[in-house]
Amino acid sequence: MHGFTRRRLLTFAATLPLGLALPLLARAVSSPEVALQPAYAVTKSTLAEAFHAEMAAHLHYQAFIPKALAENFANIAYMFRTFSISEKIHADNYQRVLRSLDNNIMTKNIKLRVADTQTNIQAAADKELEKIETFYPELLGRLEGESHDEAILNCMYSWKSHRQHEAKILEIQKYSGFFFEGMAGQIEDMKMDFHICEVCGSTIDEIPLAPCDICNKSMTHYRAVARPTS
């Protein structure tokens, strides 16, 4: 810019009439110095963190399924599959928003920790409560600064879908220790028919009869979750 820094050009433009200042302002905005300041930097890093967290949960739930089936916990395996699909929807939503911001993201190498079903369901409950109580509130706080509506909306979808089952998660956390066998027996006696909203990841244990409670999209966006067999 002929020896002018962006700051000096902006200062000089401020002294001119509007008609003369506009071309200089356009040059300043398109200068290389602006390019050094990435747009939505905090939003991108926050969504990347959310993406990796949801992919890790998705893969862990998938890995928990065969163990639950081997231990004859068919309904717990069904729950794991349902939550696995929901977490993948959240991850896909974050990936889509990141791509719209010209930020391609790949899944990191995730070390899976799989034990017996009792340990697995305890770990899952602990992680779910962490997302409800601290993880997503912190992420939403970070996103507010840059006000990217699509990023905030999808983060809110994830948070609300995790909160749908907060009472049940607290119960599982409470009774998955010494009282695990009794709790697991109650779960296995339940009639479950999970459906998931493909827009936001909302999960319900019944055939949908109304729009989604979380994203308010038509109930046609729900799909039934098939029971795992292996």
HUHUDA-V974258 format. One record per helix or strand of 3 or more residues. SS is the DSSP state (2 for helix, 1 for strand). FROM is the first residue (numbers start at 1). TO is the last residue. Records with the same first field share a line. If there is no record, write none. Layout:
SS: FROM-TO / FROM-TO
This chain:
2: 6-13 / 18-29 / 32-35 / 41-70 / 74-100 / 117-144 / 149-163 / 166-175 / 180-189 / 219-221
1: 195-197 / 222-224
